[in-house]
Amino acid sequence: MKKIRAGDVMIPFEKYPHIPYWFTLRQTMAEMEKSELEVEGRKSLPRVILIFDERYHLMGMARRRDILRGLEPEFLRDKPLDDRKRLFDLKRDPELKDVSSTEIMEGIRRRAERPVSEVMIPIEVTVDYDDHIVRVVYEMNSHDVSLCPVLRNGELVGVVRSVDVFHRFAQVLL
């Protein structure tokens, strides 16, 4: 079997969704919603978006769950966890009558105008374009990430997603 490298399974940077750090959570969601990735004839939506500074240096990334966490209204965030759980307890209040949907939506709309930089996570690991795919798997597992930026001569050239690595292994093994 031929050596499979990170560069063989990566999505080129220019085809992967990316934004500047000052975009709002709302703008970030719009970018993710309109992005569709096609890899080897298979389509998918991105679960992560890359975030850059003014000089196009990679600052971090935001996962869908980071954005959703960032949308949680202040009045809910300030309550103790037990109170928040009780507020959404379907056994106690099956129709969630105690929750004001207007108040929640207002809070979400306000939070959606915050910059994505407030919820982004730093890049913990990168791989080199020529790294063996086993190294990619090792780094993803070691750092518990599903997306890894790929560098060539120190420059970002793409990203490797765990779904694409999985697919490549399936092609070899099945």
N, C-alpha and C positions, 0 to 999 in steps of 0.2 A: 504494500500500500504506500502510495506517495505521501510525503510529509504534507500535512494540512497546516497552514499558517493562519495567524490572525487575519492577515490581509486577504486570505481566500474566503473568509466568511463575514467580513465586515461590511457594513453599509457605508458608502462614501459620505463623508461629512456634509457635503453640499446637498445630499438627499435626505438628511436626517433633520428633524425640526430643532431649531435653535432660535434663541431670542436674546435681546440685551437685558441686563439685570434690572433696568428701571421699568420694564413692562409690568403692568398690574396683574393680579391674579386673574382678573376677567380677561385681559388680553392674552394671557398665557393659555387659559382654557380655550379661547377662540382658536389659537394657533394649533393646539393639540387636536381639537375637534375637526379642523379642516385638513389635518395631515393624515395621509394614508401611505403606508409603506408597502412596497411590493418587492419581495425577495424570492427569486427563483419561481416566479409565477404565483406565489402565495401572498395574499394581502392581509395586512393587520394594521391596527391603530397603535401609535406609540404609547408606551406607559411612562416614559420619561422624556423630559425636554432638557436640552443643554442650555446653559446660561453663560453669556459672555460679557466682558467689559467693553469700554469704548474702543480699545485697540484690538479687539477680537481675541483676547486671551481668555481661555476657558476658566470660569470662576467656580462653577458647580453645576448641579442639575436639580431638577424638581420632579418627583414622582407624582402620580395622580393623588396618592394618599397624603403627600405633603401639602398639596394644594387644597384638598378637602379639609385637612386639619386647619389650614390657614383661614378657611372660610367660616369656621365655627364662631358664632356671634359672641361678643365680649360677655354679655350677661350670662351665657352658659359657661364660658371658660372660667369665670370668677367663682362659680359655685363649686362646692366640694364634689368629688366624684360620686359619692353616694347620692347626693341630691340630684345630680344630672341623671344618674341611672333611674332614680325614682320618677323623675319627670317623664321619662320615656318608657315606663313600665307598662307594657300592654296588658299584663294580667290585672293590674290595679285600675288602669284607665284604657280600655281596649280601643277607644276612638281618639285617644290623646286629646281629650277636651281641655285638660289643664294647660296645654301648650298653645300659645297664641301664634298661629301661623303667620300673622301679619308682623308680629314682633320678631319672629325668627327670620323671615325673609328680609325685613329691613336691616337686621344685623348682618345677614349674609351679604346683602348688597353693599353695605358700608365696608365690610372686610374685603370684598372683591376688588376694591380700589387701592389696596395696599400693594407695594412692589413685591414682585416674586422673590427678590433677594432676601426678604424676611423669612421665607420658608425653604429656600434652597438648601441643599446639603452639599458639603464639599466633595470634590473628587478624591476618593480614597486610594484608587489604584488605576494605573494605566498599563497597557501592554504595548509591545513594539510590533510593528507590521510583520516582521519576520519571526515572531515568537510562535512556537509550536502550539497547536490547539490544546494540548494537554496542559501547557502553562497557563493558557487562558482560563481553562476550567479550574485549575488550582487557584488562581488569583480571584476568580469570581466566588468560589466556595470559601476561600480564606477570609474574604472581606464581605461576604453575604450580600453581593450585588448581582443584579441581573443585566447590567449594562456596563461595558468597560470601554473607555476611549482608547483608540489605537493611534499611536504616534509613529512617525517615520522621520528620522533625523531631527527629533525633538518637536516636530510640527504635528498638529492634529490632522489626521487624514480620514478618520472614520470612527465608527463604534461597532463593537461586537455585542450582540444580545444573546442571552442564554437560550432563547427560543431557537435562534439560528444555529448555535452550537449543538443543541439537542437534535435538531433536524439533520445536521451533518453526520452526527454519530449514528442516528437512526438509518440513514442511507447506507452507511458502512456495515452496520450490524444486522439489518433486517433483510 
